[in-house]
Amino acid sequence: MEYHSLTAAEELLWYRLMAVNSKFGWSEWFFISNRQLMLKAHIDSESKFIRARNKLKRLELIDFIKANKGEPTRYKMFRLYGRDDCKFTAKCAETSIAEVAEQFEKKAVPRGADGTVKLVSRGEAEKVRYAEFVFMTEKEYNSLLGDERLGSADAVRRCIDILDNYKGSSGKRYKSDYRTILSWVVDRYLGEKDIRSVVKGQDMVPVKKSKKDEQKARYL
């Protein structure tokens, strides 16, 4: 194999695949969906993702098997240490894949005190991942906690879940998840809350028995 170098996106994708493999106990084959892997590698273009993944396979850094529609792709990581045909792997010559993945998870990815992944965009405030598809700054999250319409951390959590499920199922993306929550997610949550209150109230109303029912009960 000829010497080669990887772009930042290709290298990050390789590291992310290692991190996923570590969660599978370093099994020979593991699986993850394209959408999840793109999110983890911060790749927003499917064509860019496919090019990066194909290059990793061509350079014999990984192997993968495309799955049927709706199923996750299967991946396999190749051994790197001990190889001298790849400049990219020179820094890994004396380090196992597990050790590199552990270092990457601890150091390369910015995280908050609670372990949530933080993303930093140039010219923007630092954003925290509060769900798989939901990102906000800590200031925005605290603002939701102080919103009188919500009133509790559980309510904010439910709003985040609503938006996360919607984005995950529809593929929709927003410039600001915080503004999206304010624009329609809070109203959706309050609607759910009203429905639960009505149902609960109906359950508490005693059912008045008819005279016919009372007569039947006497003979039982």
Buried (B, 14 or more C-beta within 10 A) or exposed (E): EEEBEBEEBBBBBBBBBBBBBBEEEBEEEBBBEBBBBBBBBEBEEEEBBEBBBEBBBEBEBBBBEEEEEEEBBBBBBBEBEEBEEBEBBEEBEEBEBEEBBBEBBEEEBEBEEEEBBBEEEEEEEEBBBBBEBBBBBBEBBEBBEEBEEBEEEEBBBBBBBBBBBBBBEEEEEBEBBBEBBBEEBBEBBBEEBEEEEEEEEEEEEEEEEEEEEEEEEEEE
